[in-house]
């Protein structure tokens, strides 16, 4: 919920949103211009692939270090 953004994630470097709330992305980016919002790709979301999600987040934050696939379980 958006209240969580206001209260807990104001200083977050990146907030990842699930595909089911894609419709809120533009509004959130406008309301919180200093916060980076990205959509979790559907494939990563549906596969519940934690390693791929971490790699995606690092890519979006320009941190190229990859996570081993052994992390996902």
Helices and strands as residue ranges (DSSP letters): H 2-8, E 15-17, G 19-24, H 25-31, E 37-39, H 42-47, H 50-60, G 69-71
